[in-house]
Amino acid sequence: MRKTALITGSSSGIGYELAKVHAKNGDNLVLVALDRLKLEELKKELEEIYKIEVHTIEKDLTLPDSVNEVYDELKRMKISIYYLINNAGFGDFGLFAESDWTKQEKMINLNITALAHMTRLFLPDIINQGGGKIMNVASTASFQPGPTMSVYFATKAFVLSFSEAICEEVRDKGITVTALCPGSTETNFHAVVMGDRNLLKERKKSSPADVAEFGYHSMMQGKRVAIHGFKNTIIAASARLFPRSLVVKVTRKIQEKKHL
């Protein structure tokens, strides 16, 4: 019997590539995102190539009750989720005192509230069915404060801490929870953050396909924390070795150079 993966933010970037990886490995899919046309295109492609079932749900997960609506719809359809992948998220750049609070609130709602709520709703079912896997997409931003992207870095720190804690809670129930921590990746994330501005000094970014493959295999291996790339692993480790006051100053300089 095929297992089913639910992937949020699956119309582009890492989520889109994760959908293809799961399809290639024979899993049915529930794809949740805002862009209905892209979801339908992906559904058609994956069903034709891999002969799997793909269900799409157009939903804005920043809105109240949206997560309940996703859960209730799948209950009505009698679809059980084995792989829960909380991928949806976005960021913003700028000084917090000058930020658009509406955008910051939506970021918190999506990056934290929707992720935690989705986990809370589906985890009991995963426990009751005797096994499953959860992957929450965090970031290398999870490991230090991020001046000029203060709320985004903080949301990703939550994702990492939350994922590690839940993993410990369910480790004796045949369930694993993985926090995937990619570094800078070639997605539309930076377009959302920067609008029409270019990241002229951004270092080479990873491909979302590479990150998705790495994330999938890390989840299947039951890794708690999966940092993509050797350099990112070193950077994450160094953030824990040096004084926080130094780390936050260095992070600010790096961020400002990226976003000139």
N, C-alpha and C positions, 0 to 999 in steps of 0.2 A: 504493500500500500504506500502510495506516495505521501511524503510529508509536505506540509504547507509552510511557507515563509511569508510573514507580513513585513513589508519594508516601507517605512515612511520616507517622504522626500525622494520618491523613486522615479521622478520624471526627468532627472538630470544628474550629472556628477557621479559621486560615489554610489548613491542609491540606485541610479540607473544601471551602473556596472554590477552592483551586487545582485540586481534582478537577473541579469544575464548569467552571472556565475551560478546562481541557484538553479536557473532553468537548465543550464548545461549539465548540472548534476542531478537532474530529474525531479526537482521539487516543483510542486504547484505554488502559485504566488497570489498574494493579495497586495496590490500596489496602491499606496495612498499618497496623494499629492494634490496640488492646486491646479495643475495644467491638464485639463481633461483630454485635449487633443493629443498631447505627448503620451499620456497614459494609454490611450486607445491605440496609438501607433505601436507602442512597445508591446502591448497585449497581442496585437495581430502578429507582429514579428515573432515573438517568443512561442506563441501557440503553433504557428506554422512550422517553425524550425524544429522545436523540441517536443511537440505533441503533448504539451502539458495544459493544465487549466489555469487561466489567469483571470482574476477578478480585480476590477479597478474601482477605487472609491475616490471621488473628487471631494476633497475636504480641506478647509483652512483650520489647521490644528492650533492656531493662536486664539481661536474663538472658544468661549465657554461652551461646554456640552459637546464639543466636536469629538472628543475622544470617546465619550459615552455613545455617541451616534455610530462611530466606527465599530465599537464592541457589540452594540445591539444589532447592527446590521449583520455581522458575522454570526451572531447567535441565531438570528432568524434563518440564515442560510445553512446553519448547522456545519459551519466550517471550523475545524479545530486547528489552532496554531501551534506548530512545533518550534519554529524559529521566529522569534520576535526581534526585529532589527529597528531600533529607534535611531534613524539617521537624519531626520529633518532638523534643520537649524540654519541660522544665519547670524551675521555679525554687523558691526557698525564701527566707524572710525571717527575719532574726534575727542576733544576734552569733554569730560562728563558734564561740567557746568554749562557747556554750550550745546548739549545734546538735545535731540527731540525726544521728550519723554515717552510719547506714544510709541515710537519705534523701539525704545529701550524696553518698554513694558511688553510689547509683542515678542521681543527677543526672549525675555524671561519666560513668557507664557509657552513659547515653542521649545526653547532649548532645555528648560527645566520642568515646568508644570506638565506639559503634554507628555514628555518622556516618562516622568514619574507616574503620572496617572495611567498611561498605557501599560506600564509595568505592573502597577497595582491591580488593574483589571484582568490582565491575561495571566499573571503569575500563578494565582490559585488554580486556574484551569490546567496550566502546564504541570503543576505539582500533582493534581488529581489524575492526570493521564499517565503519570509515572516517568516523565522525562521530557527534556526539551532544552533549548539553548536560547539565550538572550545576548544580543550584542548592542551596546550603546556606543554611538560614535561620539567620542570626546575629541581631544586634540592635544598636540604638544603644548598648547596654551594652558592645559590643565595644571601644569607643574609650577607656574609662577604667576604673580600678579601682572597685569598688562596695562600700564598707563597708555592712554589714547585709545584703548579698546577695553576699558575697565570692566564693563558689564559682560561682554563676550567672554573674556578670560575667566571671569568669576563663574559664569554659567558652565563652562567646560570643567572647571575645578569641581563643581557640584557633580557633574556627570561621572567623573572619575571616582570621587569619594563614594558616591551613591552606589555605583556599580560594584566596587570592591566590597562594600558592606553587604549588599544583597547576595553577592556570590558566596560570602562566608555563611550567610543564613541558610542557603539552600544546598550547600555542598554535599550534604548527606541524603539528598533527595533525587539524585540522578540528573541534576540540572547544573549548567554552568552559566556564568555571566561574564562577558568579555567587554572591557572598555577598549575600543579601538582608538588609537591616538595618532592620526596622521599629522604630518607637517603641512607645509604649503603645497596645495594640490591644484592642478589645472581644472578648476570648475568655475561656475558662475558666481561663486562666493565673493570674489574680489569685485566683480561688477556690482553686486548688491552693496558691498561696503563702500566702494569708491565712486559709484556713479560713472561719469564720463572721464574721470581722471585715470591716468595710466600709472602702473606700478613700475616706474622706470628702473628702479634699483632692486627690484625683487629678485632673489636668487632663483635658480632653476627649480621649477615645481615638479612634483611627482604626477604621474598620470593617474586619473581616477580608476582606470582598469587595474593598474598595479596595486593600488591601495585596496581595491575591492577583493582581488585575489588573496592578498596578504591577510585581510580581515577575515575572509571566509575560512581560510586554513587555520588561522589563529583561533577562531571560534570553534571549529571542529576539533581542535586539539585541546580545547577547554582552558586556554590561557586567560588569566584574569586581566592582565594589562598587556596590550599589544601595540608597541610603538613602531611605526613604519619607518625604516631606514636607519642605517648605522649612525649617521651624524645626528639625527633626531634623538636617538637613544642616548648618545653622549651628552647632548644638550640638556635633556630631561634629567639625567643623573647629576650633571653639574649644578643644576638649579637647586638641588637638595644639599649640595656640599658647601656652597658659599653662603655668606650672610645674606639674609633676605633684603637688607637695605641695599647691598651691592647688586643683587639680582634684579631688583625692581628698577634701579637706575640704568643698568645695562639694557634691560628689556625696553625701556622707554627710548633709548638712543636707537636701538635696532628698529623699533616700530616707526619712529620718525623718519629714518632713512628710507624705509620701505615705501612710505606714503608721501614723499615729496611731490 
